[in-house]
């Protein structure tokens, strides 16, 4: 800022101050007054006669224009390091704190009351005394029956208790000979498969040995068919389902008559046990046959069940098995061993054949194996021409 301007500002301020001095220099009751000044918030202020501070001049007006930057000063010489301070004195050890007081013991809780004893339950009614049971073992199967009854019921196959499975072992003592050789049982014991048509002599009970031909060997068991029809003087031929003289035959009910006679004729075969067996009839009429637990259950055409009680030690051939062996409706298509020994029992030309489990495609006839070596069909009520040739199953 120009020096003249600065001098002017200062002069103005001095003039103002002098005017104020003159203004207050008058006598008041013969006394002179003094003037007080101060700087606040950038203003020059004076104390008025009313004791109020009033702005007199804005001091920022006295600021000149910014001067030029000054020249950097020369770096000063580093000062000398000060001397090391003295080590401080060790502090005094603190005093041990006072021991706290022991807490007050809690009050013991009130003892709970004893629970009341429960009321005794009412004694149960005594059960009815059980019936006495008899046990026996046949062909490795544990069987039971009520005392006084005639039918034995399978309980458990004891051979399954060995590692939980039935071992493939021979049915002990019932195969007497294979293809006429009693010293070498061949395929029955040496692990090979017995071909269809292999002849085996089977000891069906302690006093009776019957000849059978192999139908199928599945490695662990063998299905066989008797080499001849079985029957007594009054059961040489039999109806498949017979309701009486003059009544037309029907296959709707299933093989009730022939199975009843089969069970009667094989009841004494105590060495033979028929495993659970199921057959779905492929012909017309009845639907299904199941053999289990010493009884045969037949589901007829209408879905009704009929049970044939008995030992169920054997069954009849199915037409599917006959066809697998080569049988057709053409004469001598069956293997010879499947139709031998027909027409010779009791010196009679009959029986002409034997029944199967399979009905024909109409509602009255049933398929059978005839003495000319073919598959034939005849009325289910025919009691004069066909007989019974049982099929059994044994373990290897």
C-alpha positions in Angstrom: 0.0 0.0 0.0 1.2 3.5 -0.7 2.7 5.2 2.3 0.7 8.3 1.8 -2.5 6.3 2.0 -1.4 4.7 5.2 -0.5 8.1 6.7 -4.0 9.3 5.6 -5.7 6.4 7.4 -3.7 6.9 10.5 -4.6 10.6 10.4 -8.2 9.8 10.1 -8.1 7.5 13.1 -6.3 10.1 15.2 -8.8 12.8 14.1 -11.7 10.6 15.2 -10.0 9.8 18.5 -9.4 13.5 19.1 -13.0 14.4 18.3 -14.2 11.9 20.8 -11.8 13.2 23.4 -13.1 16.7 22.8 -16.6 15.4 23.0 -16.1 13.8 26.3 -13.7 16.4 27.7 -16.6 18.7 28.6 -17.1 19.1 32.2 -19.9 17.2 33.8 -20.7 18.7 37.1 -17.3 20.1 37.0 -15.7 16.7 36.2 -13.9 15.6 33.1 -14.6 12.2 31.5 -12.0 9.8 30.1 -12.4 7.8 26.9 -11.8 4.0 26.7 -10.9 2.2 23.5 -10.6 -1.5 22.6 -10.2 -3.8 19.5 -12.8 -6.5 19.0 -13.7 -8.7 16.0 -11.5 -6.5 13.8 -13.1 -3.2 14.9 -11.8 -0.3 16.9 -14.5 0.3 19.6 -15.1 3.0 22.2 -17.2 3.0 25.3 -20.0 5.4 25.0 -21.5 7.5 27.8 -24.2 4.9 28.0 -21.6 2.3 28.8 -22.1 0.6 25.4 -19.2 -0.4 23.2 -19.6 1.0 19.7 -17.7 0.3 16.6 -15.5 3.2 15.7 -13.5 2.0 12.7 -13.1 -1.2 10.6 -9.4 -2.0 11.2 -9.3 -4.3 8.1 -9.2 -1.1 6.0 -5.7 -0.6 7.4 -4.4 -3.7 5.6 -2.2 -2.9 2.7 -1.8 -5.0 -0.4 0.1 -8.3 0.0 3.8 -7.8 -0.3 6.1 -9.9 -2.4 7.2 -13.3 -1.2 10.4 -13.0 0.8 13.6 -14.8 -0.1 14.0 -18.2 1.6 16.3 -18.0 4.6 19.5 -19.9 4.8 19.3 -23.3 6.6 20.4 -23.0 10.2 23.2 -25.1 11.6 22.1 -28.3 13.4 22.1 -27.9 17.1 24.3 -30.2 19.3 22.7 -33.3 20.9 21.5 -32.7 24.4 23.0 -34.6 27.3 21.4 -38.0 28.3 18.8 -37.5 31.1 19.3 -39.1 34.5 17.8 -42.5 35.3 14.4 -42.3 37.0 14.1 -43.5 40.6 12.5 -46.9 41.4 8.9 -46.6 42.2 7.6 -47.6 45.6 6.1 -51.1 46.1 2.3 -51.0 46.2 0.6 -52.1 49.3 -1.2 -55.5 49.5 -4.9 -55.3 49.0 -7.2 -56.1 51.9 -8.7 -59.6 52.0 -12.3 -59.8 50.9 -14.9 -61.0 53.4 -16.4 -64.4 53.1 -19.8 -64.6 51.4 -22.9 -65.5 53.3 -24.0 -69.1 53.1 -27.1 -69.7 51.0 -30.2 -71.1 52.7 -30.9 -74.8 52.1 -33.9 -75.6 49.8 -37.0 -77.3 51.2 -37.0 -81.1 50.7 -39.5 -82.3 48.0 -42.4 -84.5 49.1 -42.4 -88.2 48.4 -44.6 -89.3 45.4 -47.7 -91.4 46.0 -47.6 -95.1 45.2 -49.5 -96.0 42.0 -52.6 -98.2 42.2 -52.0 -101.8 41.3 -53.3 -102.9 37.9 -56.1 -105.4 37.7 -55.0 -109.0 37.2 -55.5 -110.3 33.6 -57.8 -113.2 32.9 -56.1 -116.5 32.5 -55.8 -117.7 28.9 -57.3 -120.9 27.6 -54.9 -123.8 27.9 -53.1 -124.4 24.5 -53.6 -127.6 22.6 -50.7 -130.2 22.8 -48.4 -130.3 19.8 -46.4 -133.1 18.3 -43.1 -132.6 16.4 -41.3 -134.8 13.8 -38.5 -134.4 11.3 -39.0 -135.6 7.7 -36.5 -135.1 4.9 -34.7 -132.4 7.0 -38.0 -130.5 7.6 -39.3 -130.0 11.1 -43.0 -130.6 11.1 -45.8 -130.2 13.7 -49.4 -131.2 14.3 -51.9 -131.0 17.1 -52.3 -134.2 19.0 -55.2 -136.2 17.5 -54.9 -134.7 14.0 -53.6 -136.6 11.0 -52.0 -133.8 9.0 -48.4 -132.7 9.6 -47.5 -129.0 8.9 -44.1 -127.8 7.8 -42.4 -125.6 10.5 -38.9 -125.0 9.3 -36.5 -126.5 6.8 -33.6 -127.4 9.0 -31.1 -127.3 6.2 -31.7 -123.5 5.9 -30.1 -123.1 9.3 -26.7 -123.8 7.7 -25.5 -120.3 6.7 -29.1 -119.3 6.0 -29.3 -121.1 2.7 -30.3 -124.6 1.5 -27.0 -126.4 0.6 -27.1 -128.3 -2.7 -26.7 -131.7 -1.2 -28.4 -135.0 -2.0 -31.7 -136.0 -0.4 -30.1 -138.5 2.0 -30.9 -142.2 1.2 -33.8 -141.8 -1.2 -32.1 -142.3 -4.5 -31.4 -146.0 -4.8 -30.1 -146.2 -8.4 -29.4 -144.0 -11.4 -30.0 -145.5 -14.9 -30.1 -148.9 -13.2 -26.7 -148.5 -11.4 -27.0 -148.5 -7.6 -23.2 -148.2 -7.1 -22.7 -145.1 -9.1 -25.3 -142.4 -8.8 -23.6 -140.3 -11.4 -25.2 -136.9 -12.2 -27.1 -137.0 -8.9 -23.9 -136.8 -6.8 -21.0 -135.8 -9.0 -22.1 -132.2 -9.6 -23.1 -132.6 -13.3 -26.6 -131.9 -14.7 -28.9 -134.9 -15.1 -30.3 -135.0 -18.6 -34.1 -135.3 -19.2 -35.1 -138.9 -19.4 -32.5 -140.1 -16.8 -34.1 -142.9 -14.8 -33.9 -142.8 -11.0 -35.1 -145.3 -8.5 -36.6 -143.3 -5.6 -37.3 -144.7 -2.2 -40.6 -142.8 -1.6 -41.0 -144.4 1.9 -39.3 -147.0 4.0 -40.9 -149.9 2.0 -41.6 -148.6 -1.5 -39.2 -147.8 -4.3 -40.7 -146.1 -7.4 -39.1 -145.4 -10.8 -39.0 -141.8 -12.0 -37.7 -140.0 -15.1 -35.9 -136.7 -14.9 -37.9 -133.8 -16.5 -35.6 -131.0 -15.5 -32.4 -130.6 -13.4 -31.8 -126.9 -12.3 -28.6 -127.7 -10.4 -29.9 -127.8 -6.9 -33.2 -129.7 -7.4 -34.7 -132.2 -9.9 -38.2 -132.5 -11.1 -39.2 -136.1 -12.0 -42.2 -137.9 -13.4 -43.3 -141.4 -12.5 -42.5 -144.0 -15.2 -46.0 -145.3 -14.9 -49.5 -144.3 -13.7 -50.3 -145.0 -10.1 -53.6 -146.3 -8.8 -55.4 -148.9 -6.8 -58.1 -151.2 -8.0 -60.7 -148.4 -7.6 -58.4 -145.6 -8.9 -57.1 -146.9 -12.2 -58.7 -144.1 -14.2 -60.2 -140.9 -12.8 -62.0 -137.8 -13.9 -60.1 -134.5 -13.9 -63.2 -132.8 -12.5 -66.2 -135.1 -12.0 -69.5 -134.1 -10.5 -71.5 -137.2 -11.3 -72.9 -139.5 -14.0 -74.6 -137.6 -16.9 -73.1 -134.2 -15.9 -71.1 -132.5 -18.6 -67.5 -131.9 -18.0 -66.1 -128.4 -17.2 -62.6 -127.1 -16.6 -64.0 -123.9 -14.8 -63.5 -125.4 -11.3 -60.0 -126.8 -11.9 -58.5 -130.3 -11.2 -60.3 -130.9 -7.9 -61.1 -134.6 -8.5 -57.7 -135.7 -9.8 -55.8 -133.7 -7.1 -57.9 -135.3 -4.4 -57.1 -138.8 -5.7 -53.4 -137.8 -6.2 -53.1 -136.8 -2.5 -54.7 -140.0 -1.4 -52.4 -142.2 -3.5 -49.2 -140.4 -2.4 -50.1 -139.8 1.2 -47.7 -142.6 2.3 -44.7 -141.1 0.5 -43.2 -139.8 3.7 -39.7 -139.3 2.1 -41.1 -136.9 -0.5 -42.1 -133.3 0.3 -43.5 -131.0 -2.4 -41.9 -127.5 -2.2 -44.0 -124.4 -2.6 -45.3 -124.5 -6.2 -47.4 -122.1 -8.3 -48.9 -122.7 -11.7 -50.9 -120.2 -13.9 -53.2 -122.2 -16.1 -52.6 -121.3 -19.8 -55.9 -122.8 -21.0 -59.5 -121.9 -20.5 -61.4 -122.4 -17.2 -59.6 -122.2 -13.9 -56.9 -119.6 -13.3 -54.3 -120.7 -10.9 -53.0 -123.5 -8.7 -50.8 -123.1 -5.6 -49.3 -125.9 -3.5 -48.0 -124.9 -0.1 -48.2 -126.0 3.6 -49.6 -129.5 2.7 -52.5 -128.2 0.7 -53.4 -127.2 -2.8 -55.4 -124.0 -3.4 -57.3 -123.6 -6.7 -58.6 -120.3 -8.0 -61.5 -121.0 -10.3 -62.7 -119.2 -13.4 -64.7 -116.7 -11.3 -61.8 -116.0 -8.9 -63.1 -118.2 -6.0 -60.7 -120.3 -3.9 -61.1 -124.0 -3.2 -58.6 -125.8 -1.0 -57.7 -129.5 -1.4 -56.3 -130.7 1.9 -53.7 -133.4 1.9 -50.0 -134.1 2.0 -49.3 -132.5 -1.4 -46.3 -134.6 -1.9 -46.7 -134.6 -5.7 -48.3 -132.7 -8.6 -49.2 -133.3 -12.2 -47.2 -132.5 -15.4 -47.9 -129.2 -17.1 -48.4 -129.0 -20.9 -45.5 -126.4 -21.0 -43.2 -129.0 -19.6 -44.4 -131.6 -22.1 -43.8 -129.2 -25.0 -40.3 -128.4 -23.7 -39.6 -132.2 -24.0 -40.8 -132.2 -27.6 -44.5 -133.2 -27.3 -47.0 -132.0 -29.9 -50.4 -133.1 -31.2 -48.5 -135.4 -33.6 -48.3 -139.1 -32.7 -45.0 -140.2 -31.1 -43.6 -136.7 -30.9 -43.1 -137.2 -27.1 -40.0 -139.0 -25.9 -40.8 -142.7 -25.5 -40.2 -142.7 -21.7 -42.9 -140.1 -21.3 -45.7 -142.3 -22.5 -44.4 -145.8 -21.8 -46.4 -148.3 -19.5 -49.8 -147.1 -20.6 -52.7 -149.5 -21.3 -51.1 -152.3 -19.3 -52.1 -151.7 -15.7 -54.4 -154.5 -14.3 -54.3 -156.3 -17.7 -56.5 -153.6 -19.3 -56.1 -151.6 -22.4 -56.8 -148.6 -20.3 -55.6 -146.1 -19.1 -55.1 -144.5 -22.5 -53.1 -141.7 -21.0 -52.7 -139.4 -18.0 -53.9 -135.9 -17.1 -51.9 -132.7 -17.0 -52.6 -129.5 -15.0 -53.4 -127.6 -18.2 -56.9 -127.2 -19.6 -57.9 -127.0 -23.3 -58.9 -123.8 -25.1 -62.7 -124.6 -24.8 -64.6 -124.6 -21.5 -64.9 -128.4 -20.9 -61.8 -130.3 -22.1 -58.4 -130.9 -20.5 -55.0 -131.6 -22.2 -53.4 -135.0 -21.5 -50.6 -137.3 -22.7 -51.9 -140.2 -24.7 -50.5 -143.7 -25.2 -49.6 -142.9 -28.8 -47.1 -140.3 -27.7 -48.9 -137.1 -28.4 -50.8 -134.3 -26.7 -54.6 -135.0 -26.7 -57.6 -133.3 -25.2 -60.6 -134.9 -23.5 -63.6 -134.0 -21.4 -62.8 -133.2 -17.8 -65.5 -135.6 -16.7 -64.0 -138.6 -18.5 -63.5 -141.2 -15.7 -62.7 -144.2 -18.0 -59.7 -143.2 -20.1 -57.0 -141.3 -18.2 -55.2 -141.8 -14.9 -52.6 -140.2 -12.6 -48.8 -140.0 -13.3 -47.3 -138.0 -10.3 -44.5 -135.4 -10.6 -42.1 -135.0 -7.6 -39.2 -132.7 -6.7 -36.1 -133.8 -4.8 -32.9 -131.9 -3.8 -29.5 -132.8 -5.3 
